[in-house]
Amino acid sequence: MNVDDVVAEKIAAARRRAEETKRRRAALAAARQRGLAFRHAAKLRNQASARTAGGTPVTTEDGSDTTEENS
């Protein structure tokens, strides 16, 4: 095995590591986007339910008041 073979193996290993890092980051970004979409949908549902309550105070689980004027 000569020096060129060793260098080629190191380059190939570095490429594999870079590709794996890229795949891992893409998976995390996709999971983050799904989580953000879920949070935004929940926020819209909460706003819609507060509006359909006719402006009457609707108390959330944490005890805060969510009237149409407060949203």
ABEGO torsion letter per residue (X at the ends): XBAAAAAAAAAAAAAAAAAAAAAAAAAAAAAAAAAAAAAAAAAAAAAAAAAAAGGBBBBBAAGBBBBAAAX
